[in-house]
Amino acid sequence: MGQLILAAVIGVAVVVCTIVFLKLHPFLGLLFGSLATALIAGIPFTKSTESFVKGAADTFGDTGLIIVVGGMIGLILTETGAADVIVDTVTNLTPRKSLGWAMLAGGFAIGIALFFHVGVVIVLPLVMMVAKRTRLPIITLGGPALAGLSTLHALVPPHPGPLVAATSIHANIGITLILGLLVSIPIVVIAGPLLSKILVKWVPQMVSSDADLSVDKNSRENMPTLFSALAIILLPVLLMFIASAIQLSGFDKGHIVLSFIEWIGSPIMALLVTVIVGIIISVAELKWSMSHVNAAIVKSFSTIAGVVLVVCAGGGFKQTLIDTNIGKLIADSMMAMHLNIIVAAWLVAVLIRLATGSATVACVTAGGIIAPLVTQTNNIGLSLIVLAIGAGSLFFSHISDAGFWMVKEYLGLSVIDTFKTWSVMETVISILGLLIVLALYPLTLL
């Protein structure tokens, strides 16, 4: 047992040192950490990469393809201007005193379909522009927008973290999506507009009057309608919701129509259908040529390649922990402590988040570690455990988190002010997520 503990500690230390201090890409950090773990645990060096390769391949099959298709949707939203249409509509219809709530709604809506870093690139320039025009403090508008983006990224599939965690413990994706959306609502309200009233007292920074905040609309001649923009974002959610409702119902699953709806509502098909709808909107409404469509799709591959690599590497590291029985050792330790499974899942994710700085890595690794403990849990319970992992993965963003630096740069904050705002908000979201999931967990016993 001592050797396995040493292997786990050194493996995690290698991941942390390579990512944080050597500034290597997380893919390499996770690969080196996996190798170190396997070798110290006693795996022959000739077989030290087998677990990593298997885990990475399985993760790509389970979630990598979904991330790729989701990336296409993200590019369609940005390139067509659909994301701009949604956010602009929300802000234009909102009184000045309620702009924080409008930014929350925009961040929440964009966060459903877009990866966090893409949402930041879209939303925060608009936040700064509105803050300058209205002379409101940056955090008054930026805090709610970031709360929506970050919470959805951690709790709602098909975002990589909750998606991989769900597949690791065999949770139903549709149920997780529905519960994730419901749990997210009170979290973003508290951690967004309400918390921002406190944070803005700590950091009352305004946008500089001479700042250049023009938003590049890519010289678009045509923009999609609001209906088309909302269709691209909400269609996959609607399809997965309907499929999950059928799965939970008592209807005859053998009926061909119900089987078709379940199939079309599976994550990969729901996203693929949305891509097709996005292409149709691009061609029919915006008059794009097919070469323009293909160029946008190819561009999406480059934007999400790094995400896919990190997720797959996280799956490889997870498999190494499982095959060396380190995962079982940690799970047994959790059981010996008699921790509630929700608390255990959250705590494991928190520890990995603090060590690596990556929410996605925390979700991927925690899912693999917790998996042996949840074999007797029902569908709703599994989904709540995924949400606990997702909440834990957000705990205290710091200097090893790429999101920390993105927020700092886009909002023009100092490092200290980023800690006092962004890091605090992430911690509040994490703790709120744990408390809400704990409150809901007794429902699994009914």
N, C-alpha and C positions, 0 to 999 in steps of 0.2 A: 504494500500500500504506500509506503514511503517513497518508493521509486516512482509510482504513478503521480503522487502529489508533486514531487520534484519536476516530473515531466510536464505537468500542467502549468506549474508556476513559470518554468523556464520558457515553455512554449508561448505563453501569454506575454512574458517579458520580451521575447524576441519580436513578437508582433508590435508591441508598444514602442520598443526602441527603434525598430526599422521605420515605422510610420512617423513617430513624433520627432525623434532626434536625427535620424539619417535622411528623413524627408523622402523616403522611397514610396512608390505607389502602393496603396493597401493590398493590391493583388500580390505583389512580391512579399510584402510583410507577412501576409497570411500563409503564403507558400513556404517561406523560411520558418515560420512558427510551427507549421504542420510537420515539416521535416525534423525540426529539433524535438518536438513532442514525440514523434514516432521513434526516433533513434534512442532517446533517453528512456522511453518506456520499454525498450528491449526489442523493438521490431528490427529484423535484419535489414541492413542498409539496402540490400537488393530489392526489398519489398517496401521500403519506406515511403515511396510515392504512390503505392497502389490505392490506399484509402483516399488520399487527396484527389487522385484522378477520378475514382469512382464517385466520390461525393460531388465533385465539380460537375461531372457529366450528368448525374441524377438531378442536380439542382438546375442545370440548364434545361433539361427536359421538362421539369416540373414548373419552373418559373421563368427561366431565361427567355423562352419564346414569348411568354405573356408580356415581359418587360419590353421586348423588341416591338411588339405590336402596339403596346401602350405608348412607346416613344414615337411611333408614327402619328398617333392621335395628338400627342403634344406638339409636334411640328405642324400638323394641320391647323391646330388652334392658333399657333403663333404666326405662321406664314400667311394665313388667310385673313388675319385680323380679328378672328372670332373672340379671342381673349380680350382684346382691346374693346370690342363692342360691349361685352358683358360688364367689364369694369367701368367703362365710360358711362354706360346707362345707369348703373347703380349710383355713381357719384353725381351725375347731372340731375337726378331726381330727388336728391337728398338735401335737406337744409344744412347749413353750416354746423349747427350744434350737434347734428347727428352724423357727421361725416365719419367719425370713428366706427359707428355701427355699419355704415356703408362700406368702409374698407374691410371690416370683418366679413360682411356678406360676399364682397368680391374675392377676398382671400379664400373663404370657405368654398365658393363655387369653383374657382380656379384650382384649388387644392384637391378637388375630387378627382380630376383627370390628369393633372400635371405633376411631375416630380418636383420636389421641393426646390431644387436649384433652378429649375426652369421657371417656376412660379415666382421666385425672388427676382429673376431678371425681368419678368413681365410687370409685376405689381409694384416693386419698390421705386422704380423711376417715376411711376405715376403718383405714388405716395409723396415723393419729394416735390413734384410739380404742384400738386394740390396744396401741400403744406406751405409752399412759397406763396401761392396765390392767395390763400386764406389767412396767412400769418398765424398758423397754428403750430404748436411745438411738434417736432418730428415724431416723438413717441406717441402722441395723441392719435396719429393716423397709422404710423408704422407698427405699433404694438398690436392692434387688432388684426391688421392684415397678416402679420407674421404668425399670430396665434392660429388663425384659420389655416394657413399653409402648413405649419408644422404639425398641428394636431391631426389633420387629415393624412399627412404623409406617414405618420406613425401608427395610425389606428385603422385605416381603411384600405383594403385591397382594391385595385391591383397594384398599389405601391409596393416596392420590393420587400421592405422589412416585414410588414404584416402578412404579405403573400407567402414569403418563404417560411415564416414561423407557422402559418396555418398548414402548409404542406408538410412541414416537419412533424407536426403532432396530429395530422390527418383531420384537421378541422374543416368544416364546410365553408367554402369561400363565400357563398352567397349570404349565409347566416352571419358570418363574421363582418361582411360589408354592411349589412343592415344594422347590426348591433353597434358597429363602429361609428356609423353616422349618428345613431341615437345618443351614444355616449359622448360623442364629440360636441354636441350642441351645448350642454351646460358647461363643458370645459372651456370652449372658446368664448362664451359669454363672460365667464369669470376671469379667465386669463387674458382676455382681449380688452374690451372697453373698460371693464371695471378695474382690473389690475393696472391698466395704463394710467388711470387717474392718480395712482400712487407713484408709479415709476416716473411720471413726468415731473413730479416734485423733486425727485432725485436728479433727473437729467432734463432740465427745461430747455434744451438746445433748440434753436430755430434754424431754418434754412438761411444761409447767407444770401443777402439781397442781390449779390452779383453772381450767384451760382448759375451756370448754364445747365438748365434742366429740360431742354427740348427733347421730346420723345420722338424717336425715329419710327415713323410708320411705314418705312421701306417704300415710300412713294407709291403707295397702293392707289390705283384708280377706283377700284371697287372694294366694298366691304360687305360681308354677309349680313343678313338681317339678324335681329336679336333672336328670332325663332330658330334660325339655322344654327346660330352660335350655341344656344342652349341645347339644341338637339345633339350636337356633337358631344357636349359634356355629360348630359343626363341619360342618353340612350343606353350606354353600357350598364349604368346603375339600374335603370328600369328593367332591362332584360334579365339581369342577374337576380333582381328582386322578385320578378314573376316566377322565374325558375325555382328559386328557393321556397317561395310560397307553395308551389305545387309539390315540392319534395316534402314539405312539412304537413301537407294536407292528407286527407284519407282517400283522395281520388285514385282510381285505377291507373297505375303507372304504365300498364300495358297498352293503353290507348295511343294510337299513332300520333294524334294531335298533341297530347300531353308529352309524349316522348320527344316530339320535335321541339316543343317549347323548352323542355329541359335541356336539349342539345344546344339550341340557339342561345340559351341563357348561361351556358358554361363560360367560364372566364375568357378562354381563348376565342370562342365564337362570338361572344358579346362584343369584345374589342375589335374583332375582325369585321363584323357587321358595321360597327361604327366607323372603321377606316373606309369601308366601301361608301357609306353615307357621306363621309367627309370628302371623298373623291368626287362623288356625284355633285355635291354642293360646289366644289371648286370648279368643276367643268361647266355645270349648267348655270350657276348663279354668278360666278366670278369670271367666267369665260377663260379659265386656264386651259392651256394645251396639255396633252398627256405628257409631253416632255417636261413641262413645268411641274406636273404632279410627280413624275418619277424623280426629278431633281430634289424635290422636298422630301420624298421617301428616303432617298439615298443620304440626304443630309441628316435625317433622323438617326440613321445607323451610327454615324460618327458621334452624335451627341449622347447616345446611351451606351456606347461600347464600354466605357469605363465603369458604368453602373453594373452592367452584366458581368464584367470580369470580377468586380469586387464581390458581387452576390455569389457567383460560382466558386470563387476562392473561399468565401466564407462557408459554403457548403462542403468544400474539401476539408477545411479545418475541422468543421463539425464532425465529419465522418471519421477523421483521425481520432478525435476525442471518443467517439463511439467504439471504434474498432480496438482501441487500446484499453477499453473499459474505464477510461477516465470519466466519461460521461456518467456511467453507472455509479462510479465512486462518489461523484458530486451529488447525484440523485439520492443515493443511499444516505449521504451526510445530511441532505435536506430532510429526508424522512426521519432520521434519528433526532433531528432538532424539533420534529413535530410541528413544522411550520405549515400554515395554511398554504395550499397549492398556489393560490393567487399571489400571496406574499412571496413565496419561494420563486415563482416565475418572474415577478417584478424585481426582486432583489438580484437574481442572477443577471438579468438584463442591465440593471443599474451598474453592477460591478464591471461588466464588460464594456459598457458605455464609458465609464470613468477611465478605464484602462486604455481603450483604443480611440475614444473620441467619436466613433462611428455608430450612428443609430442603426444602420443597416447591418453592420457586423454584429452588433449586440443582439438584434432580432434573430439573425441566422444562427448564431452560436447558442443563444439561450434556448431557442426552439429545439435544437438537437439535444441539449443537456436535459431539458424538462421532459422530453418525449417519453422516457421510460416510466414516468410517474403518472401518466394520464391515460393509461390503456383502458381503464374502466369508466372513463368520463363520457357523458352524453354530448350531443352536438352543441347544445347551448353552452355547456360548461367548457368545452374545448375552445369555442369562439371567445368566451370571456377570458380564458387563459392567454389566448393570442393577444387580446387587448391589454392584458396586464404586462405582457412582454413588450408590446409596443409602447406603453406608457413608461416603463422602466428604461427603454432605449433613449428617451429624451432627457433624462436626468442630467442637469447641470452641463450644458454645452460649454466647452472651454477651448483652449488654444490648439488642441489637436483635432478639433472639429472644423471641417471646411466651411460648414454653415456659419460658424462664429465669424470667420473672416469675411464671408460674403455680406453678412448683415452689417458688420463694422464699416466696410468700404461703401456699400450702397447708401447707408444712412449717414455716412460721414462722422461717425462717432470715434472717440478714443477707445483704447483697449479697456481702460477702467470703466468707462461709461457703457461699453458693450457688456461687460460683466454685470453691471448694476441694472441693466435692462433685459437684454436678450437672455443671458444665463439665468437670471432670476425667473423670467417668464417660463423658460423651458422646465425649470425645476418645479414651478407651480403646476404646470400642465401635467408633469409626471406624477406628482403626488395626488392631484385631483383625479387623474385616471385610475390610480390604485384605489382610492376611496370609493369612487363610483362603481367600479367593477366589484369590489368587496360587497357593496350594498346590494348589487344585483345577483351575486353568486347563490344566495339561498333559493333563488328561483329554479335552479337546476335540480333541487331536491323535490320539487312539486310533482 
